[in-house]
Amino acid sequence: MPIEETGYDPSLGRKFIFVTGGVMSGLGKGITAASTGRLLANAGFDVTAVKIDPYLNVDAGTMNPYQHGEVYVLKDGGEVDLDLGNYERFLGVDMTSDHNVTTGKTYQHVIEKERAGDYLGKTVQVIPHITDDIKRRIREAAEGSDVCLVEIGGTVGDIEGMPYLEALRQFAHEEPEDNVLFTHVTLVPYSKNGEQKTKPTQHSVKELRSIGLQPDIVVGRCDDKLDPETKEKIALFGDVPTEAVFSNPDVADVYHVPLVVEEEGLDEYVMERLDLADEALPEAERENTWRELVTRERTGEVDIALVGKYDLEDAYMSVHEALKHAGLERGVDVNVQWVNSDEMLDHHDERLREADGVVVPGGFGSRGTAGKIEAIRYAREHDVPFLGLCLGFQMAVVEHARNVLGLEDSHSAELDPDTAHPVIDLLPEQADEEDMGGTMRLGAHETAIDPGSLAHEVYGADTCTERHRHRYEVNPEYIEDLEAGELAFSGRAGRRMEILERADHPYFLGTQFHPEFRSRPDRASPPFVGLLDAVLERTDPRERPGGDPRDQEEVTH
């Protein structure tokens, strides 16, 4: 098909690893792919990733967290699947919305081109127009990298995933054999008598092969490592060498998965298969920071209450991970205790009494906000270290207006349009917007930080650049009243209030932005580290196993 018709350039990119899933969704394709990428990066290669989501949504921005977990925000404002967060954390790179391909995005682009007459009157079809657009997006995202990991969401056999698998079939024909690698991740369950069963994997590989795709590697997800006879059986029925079947057993921490698959030899097999072994760094010279970081000894533990309305860890994945990263930096285990903000008013307040710190994360909608406000009040009145993120920041403003200033009817105009005191109100430039998707203040923006403030101490700088996802902000008409007491806005972007803190509290910090999105295992988010520092300062270390974690400061930094 002529390039000028579809805009597809088959010369972009270098090496590609396509990761498909079988048997069931949610097996951990993304973690498997990200772990493979981490090991390749350790070996000296520039690695990037693409996540393909076959749903018809243009992006993840309007999706309920119960559907696909949190909406992860990229630096360019892209609202994407949470797996992009895993890729950024594991690979240590910043991605753009071009690294997330959806059916809605692909079809929207092709239809817009058809309406503009770009196809010169030809019949627009799935092949070649949709498949070429899919391949174009993959190649353009891969440009400039040594290896591009491409994860296809869902499960082989899903009807919505068929155009993508067809695109990959074509892709493989366009490339030399040693430029493309297909990895298939499947479930290996146990029977009641404790036997590892391969039949689901056999059927999954059969389904994949019926589409014209032959896996080069099969990764078995199981409670434990695959038995040798299990590997041999998968290899026989999957038509792959036994050495191409790898275990990916359950682990206590996903950051240990790269270590597990490295022990299995997955990285070496991939490099041999892609003809990269001679270009890799010698083993003695490979980056070892990841292993040292995730295996670092912990000298204590802290309990952090996460006050939210979604009973689903994936809904707050980046917050969980940011707390974990802060724990890695300070050498402590962070136990995240979920507190249902929708029920807290009745019987969950005791969970706050047991917590060393409180985090109120972002969210949308009015459900659970009363509980969040009470959690913030509890943290303020009892000097419990507190961190509020986005909606948590806004509810801290509402709590202060109600309970300190006495403006009892204060609220966010987003949650109560008839409030007498809209201390949180609509962004001026969004007043006339009607569409829900893509109309918020999104992506990375710079915040100026007041010298001498807690925020300045936390960030150690006069500015910070963090990612945003909101439409409402602090109402400028109330700022003077809000700052009349102990509350201060110590971070601003023009006339937008970005950071708040309290002078009458050991650690009370709120951010309009989402610092959790930029947190990495080797670069913990400053507000989260500050929260843990305040917790450790407040908590008697003698009551915690392993002594005082702060005694390990030279080791853990």
N, C-alpha and C positions, 0 to 999 in steps of 0.2 A: 504494500500500500504506500503510495507516495507520501513523503514526509510533509509536503506542503498542505495536504488535505487534513491530516490529523494533528499536525504540529509535533509529531513524535520523532525524537532523535535517538536512535538506538546506540549511539556511540558514547553516551554519558555513563559514568560509573566504572568501577573496576571489578571488585569481587562482591558477591551477593550470597547471603544465607537466608533462605526462606524457611520460616517456622510455621508449621501447621499443627492443628490439634485434632485429636480423635477421641471418640467414646463419649466425652462430656466436656462442657465448658468449665472454666475456673480451675483447670489443672495446674496452672502455673507456666503457661507458655512464655509469658512475658518475663518472668523471673529466670527461666531457663535461657531465654535469648539474651537477657541482660547479663547474666552470669558468664555466658560464652563471650559476650562483648568485653566484659571486664578483663577476662583472661587474655584476650587478643590485645587489648590496650596495654596490659602489663608487659606483653611481648614486644611492644614498641609500635603498634599499628594505630593509625587514626581510624576510629570506629564511630559510626553513626547508626541511627535506627529509624525505621518507619513503622508506625502502627496502622494497620488497615482495619477499619470498623465497618462491617457490611450494612449497618443500619441506615435508614433513609434520612435521619437527621443530618443537617449540614455540619453541625458540630455538637459537642456535648453540652453546650451552654444552657439549654432549656430542659435538660433531663433531670428527673428526680434522683437523688443519691441512692434510693432503694433500687433503682434500675441498674446503674452501672458504677455505684460508688461515687466518690467525690468528683467534682469537675476540677481538673487540674489546669492551672493558668500558666501559659508560657510567657516569655519576656516580650514577645510581640503582641500579646493580648489574645492569643489563640486559646479558646476554651476546648480542652481535649480530654481524651480518655485518661484515666489514672495511670495506665501503663506507661505513658510518656513520663510521668513522674519517676517511675522505677528506672527508666532508661537514663534520665538525667542524673539520678542519684548514683546509679551503678557506674555509668560511663564518665561522669564528671564533666558533662558538656551541657550547653544551653541549646535547646532546640527551638524551632519555629513551627507555626501552624502547618507549614508545608510537609512536616514529618508525620502528620495525621491525615490519612486518606479515608473518606467516608463515601458511601454510595450517594448520599445527598449532595455532597460537594462535587463528585464526579458527574453525576447526571445534570446537575444545575449548570455546570460549565459547558457540557456538550449541548444542552438545549439552548443555552444563550448563544452559542456559536451558530446553531442551526437557525435561530430566529434572526440572527444578523446576516445570514446568507453566506457564511464562511465555507459551507460544504458544496457550494456551486450547484445547488439543486439536486444533489445526489440523495438517495435514501439513507437516512441515518440509522445505524444499526448497532447492536451490542458489539458485534465484530464487523469492522475493526474500530469503530469510533470510541466505544466505551473502553474496550480492552487497551487500545492505544493510549487513551487518556490515563488509565491506571498505570501502564508501563512508563509513560512520560513522567508522572508524579514520582514514581519510585526512583527513576534515574536522575531526575533533577535534585531530589533530596540527597542522593548518594554522591553527587558531584563533589570532587575534592577530597573524598575519604578513601581509605584503603579498603575498608570492608563496610558494607551496609547490611544490617540485620533487618529483615522484613517479617513482622509478625502478622499473620492473618487471623483476625478475631473470629470467634465462633468455632464450630466443629465441622470437619469434613463431612459433606452430605447435606449441610444446610443449604436451602435453595437460594438464599440471598448471597451466599458466598461463591456461587458458581462462576460469575463473570471474573472474579479475582483469580480463581484457580485456573481458568482458561487463559487469563493474561499471563500467569506464571508459566503455563505450558508453552506459550509462544515465546516468552522471555528466555526459557532454557534453550530453545532452538536457535535463538539469535546469538548466543554466547558460546565460546569454547567451553568444553566440559569442565575444565578446572577453574572456571570463573563463577560457577553456580553450585550451591549445595542446598539440598532439601533436608530439613530436620523435622521429624514427625514426633510430637509429644503425645503419649497415650497413657491411659490408666491401666495398671496391672493390679486388679483387686485380689483379695484372698477369698478362698472358699471357706465354708464353715469348719473344715478340717485343717485349715491353716496352709493350704496349697496356693501358690501363686498361679493365677489363671491367665492364660495368654489369649483366650478366644476373643475377648473384646478388641485386643490389639490386632489380631489377625483380620477381623472384619473391617477394622478401621483402615488398615493398610490396603486391604482389597478394594475398599471404596475409593481410596486415593489413587490407586493404580488404574481403576476403571475410568478415571478422568484423564489419564495420560501422564500422571506424575508418579515417579518412582522415588521413594525416600532413599537418601544416602545414609542417613543416621536415624535410628529410632531411640528415643529417650523414654524410659519407663518410669512413670510416677507411681510410687508404691510407699507403703509405710516404712519398709526396710529396703536394703539393697537387693537387687535382683539376684536370685540364685543362678549359678552357672548353667544349669539345665534350662532355666527360664530364658536366659539370653540365647541359648542355642535354638530353642524352639521358636522364639521370635525371629531369629535370623533365618531359619529355614522357611517359615511361612511368609516372611516379609521380603525374602529374596535380597538380603543384605549380609555382608560378612558378620560373623559373630563379634568381631572387634569393633563393629559399628553400632552395637547395641549397648546403651549406657544406662546406668541407674541414676535416678534423681530422687532419693528417699526423703521422707519428711525430716525437717530439722527444726530446732527450737527457734532459730533466727534466720530469716531469709538472707541476711548478709553472709551466712556461712555456706550458701549454695555454691558460690564460685570455688570455695575450697573443696567441697564434695565432688563437684564435676571435674575439678583439676586432678584430684586423686584418682578419678576414673580414667583420666587421660583424654578427656573430650577435647581440650584445647589442642593437644598435639595431633590428634586425628584430624581435626578441622584444618589445621595448618598444612598438614601433608596433603589432604584431599584438595585444598585450594592452591597448592603449589606455593605456599608462603613460608615453608619451614626454613629455607635458606635465607630469607629476609628477616626472620625473627631474631630478637636479641638472644644471646646465649643465656641459658637459664640462670647463671650466676649474676647476670646484669639486669634481670627483669625487675620491674617495679614490685616491691614487696610491702608497700605501705598498707594496702588493703588487709592483708593477712595480719599484720601487726596490730592494726586498728581494731578489727572485729574480734580478735582473740585476746585483747588486752584484759588483764585481771581487773575485776570490779571489787571495790573495797567497802561497799555499803549499798544501801537501797533507799529510795524515797517513794512516796505515794502521791501521785498527782491526780486530782479529781478533774475529769473532763466533762463539763456540764453541757450536754447537747440533747437534741430531740430524736436523733436517729439511732436506733438500737442496731447499729451496723458499723463495725470497725472501718470498713472500706469508705464509709461516708466521711471519715476524719483521718484518712490514711496519712496524709502529709503532716498533720499535727502529731499523730503517733510517732512518725518517723523523726520529726524534728526533736521531740522529747528524747527519743532514743539517741539521736546524734549528740544532744547536749550531755546525756549520760555517758556516752563514749568519751567525750572531751573531759568530763570531770571524774571519770572512773567510778561511776555508780550505776546501778540498775534502776531504771525508772519503771515503776509499776503504775500503769494508767488505769484508774478506776472510773468506769463510765457511770455518770449520774444522769438519770433521765430527768431533764428539766421540765417535762410535762407532768411528772408525778412528784417532783421534789417538794412542792408545797405541802404535800400530805405526809410523806414518810421517808423522804430521802435526805433530809437535812443532816441526819446522823452521819451520812457518808462524807459530808464536808468536815465534820468534826474529826474524822479519822485521817483526813488528807493533810499532807505537808504543804501543798500548794493547790491553786485552783486555776484552771484554764477554761475560758468561755470562748468557743470557736465561732466562726462565721455561720451564716445560714440565711434563709429567706422565709418569709411568712410569719404570722403572728403566733402560731402554735409553739408553746414552750418558752416564750419570751418572759412571761411572768416569773417562771422558775429561774431563768437566767438572771433577771434583775435581783431576785432574792439571794442568789448565790453571790452576786457581786456585792450586795449589801453585807452579807455575812463576811466575805473576805475583807471588806473595808473596815467593818466594825471590830473584827477580831485580829487584825494585823496579819492575816494569812497572805503570803506572797501570791500575787494575782497577775495573770496575763490575759487580756481581752483582745480578740482578733476580729477585725471588721465589724460584724454585728455585735460581738462582745465589746468592742470599743464604743459603739453607739449606745448600747444598753448601759454602759458605765456612765455615759453622759446623762442618760435618762434617770438612772438611779441617783446621781448627784443632784439633778434638778428637783426630783421628787422629795428625797429624804434629807438633803442638806439645805437646799434653797427653799423648800416648802412649796414648790410648784407641783401640787399633787396630780394635776391633770397632764403633766408633761409626757410626751411620747414621741415616737417617730411618725412623721406623716405617712410613711410607707405602710406602717402597721395600723395606724388609726388616723385616717384622713380628717376626722372631725376634732382632733385633739385641740385643746385650748392653748397649749404651749408646744408647738412643733420644734423642739430643740434639735431634732434631726429632720432635714427637709430635702427635697429633690434637688439634684444638681441643676443649676440654671440652664445649661445648654441641653439638658435632656427633657425639658418641660413639654416640648411638643412631640416627643417620640412616642410611637404607638406600638411598634414591633417589640417583642420580648427579646429576640435573639440579637446579640452583638451590639446592644445599645448602651452598655454600661461603660464606666471608666475601667479600662482593662489594660493589663500588661505593666511593664516596668516604668515607674516614674520616680523622679528624684525628690527627696524630702530634705529641707534645711533643718538642722538640729541646733537648738539653743545651747551655747557653751555653758558649762557648769551644771547642766541638767542631768537627771538620771539617765535619760536617753543618750546623752553625750557620753556618759560613763560606760553605758552598755555597748554602744557602737564604736567608741573610741575615735570618733570623727565628727566633722561638722555637717556631713551629709550622709544619706544612705539612699540606695536605689533598691526598691522592693516592688513586688507585683501586686496589682490591685484587681478587685472585682466587686464593684458596687455602683449604685446609682445615686444613693442618698449620702448626705454629709452633715456636719455640724452646721446648724443655722447661724449665719454671721450675726443676726440680730440678738442672739443670746450669749455671744462669746464673752462680752464684758461682765455680765452677771455670773456666768459660769466660773470665770477666773477670779472672782472677787474673794474667794476663800482659799482653801488649800489645793484645789485642783488647778493644774496649769497645762496648757497646750504647748509642749516643748518641741514639737516638730510640725512644720508647715510647708505647704506647697502653694505659694502665692497666698490667697485668702482661704485656702482649704486647710482644715485642721487634720493633721496626720497622726500625731502622737499625743497622748495625754499621760499625766502622771500625778501623784499626790505627794505633797511635802510632809503630810502627817502619817505616812505609811512606810514600812520598811521596803516594800517592793510592790508598787501598784502601777502597772504599765498597760496602756491600751494602744493598739495600732489600727488605723483605718485600713492599712494594707495587710497582706498575708505574708509574713516573713517565713512561714513554714515552706513555701514553694521554692525558696532558694537554699534551704538547708540541705547539707550533704553530710555523709558519714565523716568525711575529713574536713568539713567546713561547717560546723554547727552554727545555727542561726543565733546571733547575739541576744535577742530578747529571750530566747529559751535558755541559753546559758546563764543569762542574768537571773532568770527565775530560779534555776537550780542553785546558783550561788546564794541567793537569798534564803532558799530552803535550808541549805547546809549551814548557813550562818545562824538560822533560827533554831535548828534541830540539834539536840544534844547528840554528838557523834558517838558518845559512849554507849548509847542505847542501840546502836546499829552494828551489825556484824562487820568485823574487819577493821574496827577503829575509825579514826577520823579520815574521811576521803581527802580532805584538804592537805593531809600530810603527804599525799602522793602527787602534789601539784607538779613537781619537776618532771615526774615520770609521765603523767597523763597529758601534758600539754603537747 
